């Protein structure tokens, strides 16, 4: 559930990464940028990936630049 004023960004999980590897990359990026998400959900089903909620619009915009490492 999104909190009032929260921006949710969906990031698809690359098929060549396990959930653990993907979560480690996400956490490393968030820690490096000193960004604290308001919410973090694993999504499975038709869409597979992560929904990450941010209470700060600048943090959400910065996160849109996230790229998976090979």
Secondary structure, 3 states (H helix, E strand, C coil): CCCCCCEEEEEECCCCCCHHHHHHHHHHHHHHHCCCCCEEEEECCCCCEEEEEECCHHHHHHHCCCCCCC
